[in-house]
Amino acid sequence: AFNSDGFEIGTGTSYNQSGINYVGYCWKGGGTAVSNTDGTLTSSVSANPDAGFSIVSYTGNSSQNQTIGHGLNQAPEMIIVKNRNDVANWIVYNHNLVTPNDQYLMLHDTGAATSGGGSTWANTAPTDSVFTVGSGFNNTNGNGDNMIAYCWHGVDGYSKFGSYTGNGNSDGPFVYLGFKPAFLMIKSYSHAGTHWMILDTERFPNNPNETATRANTAHAESADFNHTTDFLSNGFKLRNNGNVIANATSYKYIYMAF
C-alpha cells in the first residue's frame, strides 16, 4: 500500500525476506493522476512540478512523432520508460545524450548510448509540456500497449542531471551540484560494459562512500575502491582510480543526483 506517510510491504522475498537489509528510493508525485491532453496521445499524469517529477501513463499506437503530456512546467532532463504489457527494455532519455541521433540508454543493461534512428524519441527533445516518441519501437510506443514513464528535471538546491568526463585518477573530477547529495546514480554513456552505480547517504553516510548497488543487476551491494566517491556540501568528487564504473580516462558519464 502507498500511504500518506510511507508505504507497506507484503511477504515477498524480493523485498521482505527475514533478516535481510533493503533500501528503497521514493519520489513524491502529485497524488491521484489526472488526464492530460497536451500531446497527441492522452496521458494520465501524477505531477509534482515543484520537485520536477511526474509519473506518466499512456497507451502507445506505434505511430511516428507522437507527443505525450508530462505535467511539468519545464522540459524533462531524464525520462525512464517501460512497456507494461510486453517483455521490453527499460529505455532512458537524458538531455546530455545526442537528441538529433535519437540516443538512449537501457536501465537494465551495461551498454553505451545507442541511436534509435528516429524510432525512440523521434529525433525530438522534450518541451515544457510534452515528450515525443517514434514508431516501430515497442519499448517507448508499443501499439495498444500500456506504457509508464518517470520524468524529472533539475531543481536548484534539490536535484541535478548532468555529465562529466573521467580522468582515470584517484584525484578524480569534482562535480558541482549546489547541494550535498543524498542519492547519486552514475552511468557511462560513451562506453559499454559500465554499470548503473547507485550511492546514497542512508546506507553509508560517511566519506568516502564506497557502498554501491547497481540498477542493472540482481547483485547485493558491494563496498570497494571502484565506487569511492566523496559526498561534499556542494557536490561530489570521484576518488576511484581509473575504474570504468565511474572514472575511467576520457569516459563520459551522466548522473542523477538528489
C-alpha positions in Angstrom: 0.0 0.0 0.0 1.1 3.6 -0.7 0.1 5.7 2.2 0.3 9.4 3.1 3.2 8.9 5.4 5.0 5.9 3.7 4.4 2.5 2.2 3.6 -1.0 3.4 5.0 -4.2 2.0 3.9 -7.9 1.8 5.7 -11.1 2.4 7.6 -11.4 -1.0 11.2 -12.5 -0.6 12.3 -9.9 -3.1 11.5 -7.1 -0.6 10.7 -8.6 2.8 12.9 -11.7 3.4 13.6 -12.2 7.1 16.8 -10.7 8.4 17.8 -9.1 5.0 18.6 -5.4 4.6 16.8 -3.4 1.9 16.9 0.1 0.5 14.0 2.0 -1.1 14.1 5.2 -3.2 10.9 7.2 -3.2 9.9 10.3 -5.1 6.7 12.2 -4.3 4.3 12.6 -7.2 1.2 14.7 -7.3 -1.4 12.3 -5.8 -4.2 10.8 -7.9 -3.4 11.0 -11.6 -5.3 13.4 -13.9 -5.9 13.3 -17.6 -3.5 15.3 -19.7 -4.3 16.2 -23.3 -1.3 18.3 -24.1 0.0 15.7 -26.5 -1.3 13.7 -29.5 -1.7 10.8 -27.1 -3.8 11.4 -24.0 -1.8 10.6 -20.8 -2.7 10.1 -17.2 -0.3 12.1 -15.0 0.6 12.5 -11.4 2.9 15.5 -11.3 4.9 17.4 -8.6 6.2 20.4 -10.6 7.9 21.9 -7.5 10.1 18.8 -7.2 10.5 18.4 -11.0 9.0 14.9 -11.1 6.0 13.3 -12.7 4.6 9.8 -13.4 3.0 9.4 -16.8 0.9 6.6 -18.1 -0.1 6.4 -21.8 -1.2 3.9 -24.4 1.1 3.6 -27.4 0.0 3.5 -31.0 3.3 2.7 -32.9 2.9 5.9 -35.0 5.7 8.4 -35.6 6.0 11.8 -33.9 3.6 11.0 -31.1 3.6 13.5 -28.2 2.8 12.8 -24.5 2.0 15.4 -21.9 4.2 15.1 -18.8 2.6 17.6 -16.5 5.7 19.6 -15.6 6.4 23.2 -16.2 9.8 22.7 -17.9 11.3 20.1 -20.2 12.3 16.8 -18.5 16.1 16.1 -18.4 15.7 12.5 -17.5 12.9 10.1 -18.6 12.7 6.3 -17.9 10.0 4.5 -20.0 8.8 0.9 -19.7 6.2 -1.1 -21.7 3.9 -2.6 -19.1 2.3 -5.3 -21.3 5.2 -6.8 -23.2 8.7 -8.1 -22.5 10.5 -4.9 -23.4 13.6 -2.9 -22.4 13.8 -0.1 -19.8 14.5 2.9 -22.0 16.3 6.0 -20.6 16.4 9.5 -22.1 18.9 12.0 -20.8 19.4 15.5 -22.1 23.2 15.1 -22.2 22.8 12.4 -25.0 22.6 13.5 -28.6 18.9 14.1 -29.3 19.2 14.5 -33.1 20.7 11.0 -33.2 17.8 9.7 -31.1 20.1 8.3 -28.4 19.0 6.3 -25.4 20.4 4.0 -22.7 18.8 0.9 -21.1 18.5 0.8 -17.3 18.9 -2.9 -17.1 21.9 -3.0 -19.4 25.6 -2.0 -19.3 25.7 -0.8 -22.9 26.7 2.6 -24.2 24.2 5.1 -25.6 22.5 3.7 -28.7 20.8 5.5 -31.6 17.2 4.7 -32.3 17.3 6.2 -35.7 14.2 8.3 -35.0 12.1 5.5 -33.7 12.8 6.2 -30.0 12.4 9.9 -29.3 11.6 10.8 -33.0 14.8 13.0 -33.0 12.9 15.5 -30.9 13.9 16.9 -27.5 11.2 17.2 -24.8 9.5 20.6 -24.3 8.0 22.2 -21.2 4.7 20.3 -21.9 5.4 17.1 -23.9 7.9 14.5 -24.8 7.9 12.8 -28.2 8.2 9.1 -29.2 8.6 7.5 -32.6 7.2 4.5 -34.4 8.4 0.9 -34.7 9.9 0.9 -31.2 7.9 -1.3 -28.8 9.9 -0.1 -25.8 8.5 3.5 -25.9 5.4 3.3 -28.2 4.1 -0.2 -28.3 0.9 -0.4 -30.4 -2.0 -0.7 -27.9 0.3 -1.3 -25.0 0.2 0.5 -21.7 3.3 2.5 -21.1 4.7 4.1 -18.0 7.2 7.0 -17.9 9.0 8.6 -15.0 10.1 12.2 -15.8 12.5 14.5 -13.9 14.1 17.9 -14.4 16.6 19.6 -12.2 15.5 21.9 -9.3 18.0 24.3 -7.7 19.2 23.0 -4.4 17.4 19.7 -4.7 18.2 17.8 -7.9 20.6 17.9 -10.9 21.0 15.8 -14.1 24.4 16.4 -15.6 27.5 14.9 -17.1 31.3 14.8 -16.6 34.4 13.2 -18.2 36.5 10.8 -16.2 40.2 11.4 -15.7 41.4 7.9 -14.5 42.9 9.5 -11.4 42.3 8.9 -7.7 42.1 12.8 -7.6 39.0 12.5 -9.8 36.6 15.1 -11.2 34.6 17.3 -8.8 31.0 17.8 -9.9 29.3 20.9 -8.7 25.6 20.4 -7.7 24.9 23.3 -5.4 23.8 20.9 -2.7 25.0 17.9 -0.8 23.7 14.8 -2.5 21.8 12.1 -0.6 21.3 9.9 -3.7 23.6 9.6 -6.7 23.3 7.3 -9.8 26.1 7.3 -12.4 26.4 5.6 -15.9 28.9 5.9 -18.7 27.1 6.7 -22.0 30.3 6.7 -24.1 31.5 3.1 -23.4 29.8 -0.3 -23.0 30.4 -2.6 -20.1 29.7 0.0 -17.4 27.1 -0.4 -14.6 24.5 2.0 -13.3 26.1 2.7 -10.0 23.9 3.9 -7.1 25.3 5.5 -3.9 23.3 7.1 -1.1 23.9 8.5 2.4 21.2 6.4 4.1 23.2 3.2 3.7 26.6 4.8 4.0 26.6 8.4 5.5 30.4 8.9 5.7 33.1 9.8 3.2 34.5 8.1 1.2 31.2 6.5 0.1 32.1 3.1 -1.2 28.9 1.1 -0.8 27.1 0.8 -4.1 24.2 -1.0 -5.6 23.7 -1.5 -9.4 20.4 -0.8 -11.1 21.1 -3.2 -13.9 21.9 -6.3 -11.8 20.4 -8.5 -9.1 23.7 -8.5 -7.1 23.9 -7.5 -3.5 25.5 -4.2 -2.7 29.3 -4.1 -2.7 31.8 -1.9 -0.9 35.1 -1.4 -2.7 37.5 1.1 -4.1 35.8 1.0 -7.5 32.9 3.0 -6.1 34.9 5.5 -3.9 33.2 8.9 -4.0 33.1 11.9 -1.6 29.7 13.5 -0.9 30.5 17.1 -0.3 28.4 20.1 0.8 28.1 21.4 -2.8 28.6 18.3 -5.0 30.6 15.1 -5.3 34.1 14.1 -6.1 35.3 10.8 -7.7 38.1 9.1 -5.9 38.3 5.7 -7.6 41.4 5.3 -9.7 40.5 4.7 -13.4 37.7 2.2 -12.8 35.2 2.1 -15.7 32.2 2.3 -13.4 32.7 6.0 -12.6 36.1 7.4 -13.5 37.9 5.9 -16.5 40.1 8.2 -18.6 38.1 10.0 -21.2 34.9 8.0 -20.5 31.8 10.3 -20.5 29.2 9.8 -17.7 25.8 11.0 -16.9 24.4 11.3 -13.4 21.2 11.9 -11.5 21.7 13.4 -8.0 19.2 14.4 -5.3 
